[in-house]
Amino acid sequence: MQKLYIACRYSCLVGFICLVFLIFSVVSVYYWVSLQTQDRVYSDIQTVPTKSLALLLGTSKYVANGRTNLYFRYRIEATAQLYHAGKIRHIIVSGDNRKASYNEPLDMQKALLEAGIPVQAITLDYAGFRTLDSVVRAHEVFSQNDFIIVSQAFHNQRALFISDFYGIQAIGFNAKDVPLSLDPKTPVREYLARFKAVLDLYILNTQPRFLGDKIHIALEP
């Protein structure tokens, strides 16, 4: 019994040490990503540099209770602000369309059209299943290497971190943040998302789910 007791205590101690190490690693990675990218995210339309193109990262139009997703609304508003201020000429809308009944790019395109952006200034990427896919496809499929990523600040920093790994020159324009009181889960999940991004890039060598043929974008003058 004494040996069993000692073995159990040892196992608990090892488990506790592993848990502490994991938490430390997750938190460290979170702030590493922030430090690596914080000088390339912009919130002021006056100071963000002008680029030919923006990559709008997709999200669902509605949340579970049927209300409009504020992440969706604020990203549309930020993209429209960039376009109408002359900061961009074209937009790649990259999102999830793995099911016929769920189409992030099309929903975002409709919202952009309602915001006064012409249809010829929008290209849809239906295979942006995750942030890594959207960023890499913008480079590999749409042949873009210098663009503005549009999402919330926390998401932009992770997207820029991925861009850096692939040698893509990108900056981020921050859409308005959703108040923590309305969505406390997403900021917490971002810690895990950044840790997963590091694993994908440096250990697992995760590739986009689908690439396919090159798609040419004719930028409006």
C-alpha positions, 0 to 999 in steps of 0.5 A: 500500500505504501508503494502504491501511495508513493507511486500515486503521489509521484504521478500527481506531482509529474502531472502537476508539473506538466500542467504548469509547464503547459500553461506557461508555454501557452501564455508565453506563446501568446505574448510572443505572438503579440510582441512579434506583430504589435508594430504592424497592426493599425486601428487608425484609418489615417495612419494605416499604409495604403496597399492594393489589396485587403484580405478579409478573414471570414466569420459567421454572420449570425451567432447561436441565438440568431443575432448578428455576429458583431465580429462579422459586422465590425469586420465589414465596417473596417473593410468598407472604411479602408476601401472608401478611404482609398487605402485599398482597391481590392478585397479577398474575402476568405472564409468557410464554405465546406457545406452548401448551407454555410457560406461565409464568403458569400455572406460577407460579399453581400454585406460589402455590396450593401456598404457600397463596395462594387462587386468587381472589387471583391474576390471570394475565397471559399476555402479559407477554412482556418486562418492559416488556409486564408493567409497561405492561399492569398499568397499561393493561389491568388499570388499576393505578397503585400496586403492588409489583413482585416479582422479584430486585433487579436486575430490580426496578430495571429494572422501576421505571425503566420504571414511572417513564417511564410515570408509574406509582407502583411499588415493588419487593420483592426476591426472594432473589438467585441466587448468582453462582457458580450463574448468572454470565450473568444479571448480565452480561446485565442491563447489556445489558437496561438499555441496551435498556430506555433505547433502547426508552423514549427512542429506539425508542418500543417498545410492548407486543406486545399490549394488548387489552381492559381487565380488571377486578380485584376486590380482596378486602377 
